[in-house]
Amino acid sequence: MNDFSTFVNELDPPYTPRMPTASTATTGARARAPHLGPERRRPLVLDAARAIAVRDGIGAINVQAVAQHLGVTRPVVYACFADRVEIVEALIDRETEALTATMLAALHGTGVDADPEAAFVLGFTGLLTAAAGEPDPWRIVFAGEPDAAVATRFRTARAEMQQHATAWIRPAMERWWQTADLDHKLPVLIELFMSSCESAVRSLLDQGNDWGPSELGAFVGRAVHRAFKDA
């Protein structure tokens, strides 16, 4: 077991079975809700973990907190996930998958025949509109970046998105601007694009923000378009 797993399990020690008393046996039986097996209960556990992460941060997720949120006992949660690390990993996998789908929809929604500036504006506006409508997954992902338990998963999801962005941006730059030395410039431009997406969403979700998705999407989209055009 790695150092992080050891650390989090010290915070949330493995469950040790105890003989139930007359009162706890009744309560436990009710809490276990036998009509729900682990497969059907796992999404509910992840929903509870998501609510905890949104309210208190990913560091607040542990088996006891999830059990309390669901109104069940710890063995019910342990039947679904071995420990806190597994819950966090599964939650991040689920949320980043949803965010990747959102970003791809924004890219594909630009249309292959749109003029260059309109394509960037449409893409960023679509992304920010989706983030405004469903902000919690973004908050979880941004809050969880420093968490060692999910660092690899963040890198994998981001690399997948970079591949999709490259598949869209490379032919567009060749068609629109015939950019010279594109193979050399493209990795830097893709990183600029990814960072701009993340920064735009962060700005939109900031508590002091007074930008709307359309206004911010147009502003960022035009700025990124200029950078790509001038490349």
C-alpha positions in Angstrom: 0.0 0.0 0.0 1.4 3.4 -0.9 2.0 6.2 1.6 -1.1 8.1 0.6 -3.3 5.0 1.0 -1.8 4.4 4.4 -2.5 8.0 5.4 -6.1 8.1 4.3 -6.8 4.8 6.0 -5.4 6.1 9.2 -8.0 8.9 8.9 -10.7 6.4 8.0 -9.6 3.0 9.5 -10.9 -0.2 8.1 -14.1 -1.5 9.5 -13.8 -4.0 12.3 -17.0 -6.1 12.6 -18.6 -6.2 16.1 -21.3 -8.4 17.4 -24.5 -6.4 17.2 -26.6 -5.7 20.3 -30.3 -6.0 20.2 -30.7 -2.4 19.3 -27.9 -2.1 16.8 -29.0 -5.3 15.0 -32.4 -3.8 14.3 -30.9 -0.5 13.2 -28.3 -2.1 11.1 -30.8 -4.3 9.3 -32.9 -1.3 8.5 -29.9 0.7 7.3 -28.6 -2.0 5.1 -31.7 -1.8 3.0 -31.4 -5.4 1.7 -33.4 -4.6 -1.4 -30.4 -2.6 -2.7 -27.3 -4.7 -3.5 -23.8 -3.2 -3.8 -24.2 -2.6 -7.6 -27.3 -0.6 -7.2 -26.0 1.2 -4.1 -22.6 2.3 -5.6 -24.1 5.3 -7.6 -25.8 6.4 -4.4 -22.5 6.2 -2.5 -20.9 8.3 -5.2 -23.7 10.8 -5.1 -23.2 11.2 -1.4 -19.4 11.6 -1.8 -20.1 14.2 -4.5 -22.3 16.2 -2.2 -19.7 16.0 0.6 -16.9 17.1 -1.8 -19.0 20.1 -3.1 -19.8 21.2 0.4 -16.5 20.5 2.2 -13.9 19.5 -0.4 -12.6 16.1 -1.5 -10.5 15.8 1.7 -13.7 15.5 3.7 -14.8 12.3 1.9 -14.4 9.2 4.0 -16.5 6.1 4.7 -18.0 7.4 7.9 -19.0 10.7 6.3 -20.6 8.9 3.4 -22.5 6.5 5.7 -23.8 9.4 7.7 -24.9 11.3 4.6 -26.8 8.2 3.4 -28.2 7.3 6.8 -26.7 3.9 6.8 -23.9 2.0 8.6 -20.3 1.8 7.5 -20.6 -1.9 6.5 -23.1 -0.8 3.8 -20.5 1.5 2.3 -17.7 -1.0 2.7 -19.8 -3.5 0.7 -19.5 -1.1 -2.3 -16.0 0.3 -1.9 -13.0 -1.1 0.0 -12.0 2.3 1.5 -11.9 6.1 1.1 -9.4 6.0 -1.7 -11.6 3.7 -3.9 -14.6 6.1 -3.3 -12.6 9.1 -4.3 -11.1 7.4 -7.4 -14.5 6.2 -8.6 -16.0 9.7 -8.0 -13.3 11.4 -10.0 -13.5 8.8 -12.8 -17.3 9.5 -13.1 -17.0 13.3 -12.9 -14.1 13.6 -15.4 -15.9 11.3 -17.8 -18.9 13.7 -17.7 -16.7 16.7 -18.1 -14.8 15.2 -21.1 -18.1 14.6 -22.8 -19.1 18.2 -22.2 -15.9 19.6 -23.6 -16.2 17.3 -26.7 -19.8 18.5 -27.3 -18.6 22.1 -27.1 -15.8 21.3 -29.7 -18.1 19.5 -32.0 -20.8 22.1 -31.7 -18.6 24.7 -33.4 -19.3 23.3 -36.9 -16.7 22.6 -39.5 -17.9 25.3 -41.8 -17.9 28.2 -39.3 -15.5 31.0 -39.8 -12.5 30.8 -37.5 -13.4 33.4 -34.9 -17.0 32.2 -34.7 -15.8 28.6 -34.2 -13.7 29.6 -31.2 -16.5 31.8 -29.7 -19.1 29.1 -30.2 -16.8 26.5 -28.6 -16.0 28.5 -25.5 -19.6 29.7 -25.1 -20.9 26.1 -25.3 -18.4 25.0 -22.8 -19.2 27.8 -20.3 -22.9 27.4 -20.8 -22.6 23.7 -19.9 -20.4 24.6 -16.9 -22.9 27.2 -15.6 -25.7 24.6 -15.9 -23.8 21.9 -14.1 -21.0 23.5 -12.0 -20.5 20.8 -9.3 -18.3 18.4 -11.4 -16.0 21.2 -12.3 -15.7 22.3 -8.7 -14.9 18.8 -7.6 -12.2 18.4 -10.3 -10.6 21.7 -9.6 -10.7 21.1 -5.8 -9.3 17.6 -6.2 -6.2 18.3 -8.4 -3.7 18.3 -5.5 -5.1 15.1 -4.1 -2.4 12.4 -4.6 -5.1 9.7 -4.8 -6.4 11.0 -8.1 -3.5 12.8 -9.7 -3.0 10.0 -12.3 -6.6 10.1 -13.2 -6.6 13.8 -13.8 -3.6 13.5 -16.1 -5.2 10.7 -18.0 -8.5 12.6 -18.5 -6.6 15.7 -19.6 -4.4 13.8 -22.0 -7.6 12.3 -23.6 -9.1 15.7 -24.0 -5.8 17.0 -25.5 -6.0 14.3 -28.1 -9.5 15.3 -29.1 -8.7 19.0 -29.2 -5.7 18.2 -31.4 -7.8 16.2 -33.8 -10.1 19.2 -34.2 -7.6 22.1 -34.1 -4.9 20.7 -36.4 -7.0 20.4 -39.6 -8.7 23.7 -38.8 -5.4 25.5 -38.7 -4.3 23.9 -41.9 -7.5 24.9 -43.6 -7.9 28.4 -42.2 -4.3 29.7 -42.0 -1.9 27.1 -43.5 0.2 27.6 -40.4 3.9 27.2 -41.0 5.9 24.7 -38.9 2.6 23.4 -37.4 4.1 20.2 -35.9 6.5 22.3 -33.9 3.9 24.8 -32.7 0.9 22.6 -32.2 1.8 21.1 -28.7 2.2 24.6 -27.3 -1.0 25.8 -28.9 -2.9 22.8 -27.6 -1.7 23.5 -24.1 -2.7 27.1 -24.5 -6.2 26.0 -25.6 -6.6 23.5 -22.7 -5.4 26.1 -20.1 -7.7 28.7 -21.6 -10.7 26.3 -21.2 -9.8 25.6 -17.6 -9.2 29.3 -16.8 -12.4 30.3 -18.4 -14.4 27.8 -16.4 -12.6 28.8 -13.2 -13.4 32.5 -13.9 -17.1 31.7 -14.5 -17.4 29.8 -11.3 -15.5 32.3 -9.2 -17.8 33.8 -6.5 -16.8 37.3 -7.5 -17.5 36.7 -11.2 -19.9 39.0 -13.0 -19.5 37.5 -16.5 -22.2 35.4 -18.1 -21.4 32.4 -20.2 -22.1 34.1 -23.5 -20.1 37.3 -22.7 -17.2 35.4 -21.2 -17.2 32.8 -24.1 -17.1 35.6 -26.7 -14.2 37.4 -24.9 -12.1 34.3 -24.4 -13.0 32.8 -27.7 -11.8 35.9 -29.6 -8.6 36.1 -27.6 -7.7 32.5 -28.2 -8.6 32.8 -31.9 -6.2 35.8 -32.2 -3.4 33.7 -30.6 -4.0 30.8 -33.0 -4.3 33.0 -36.0 -1.1 34.9 -35.3 0.8 31.6 -34.8 
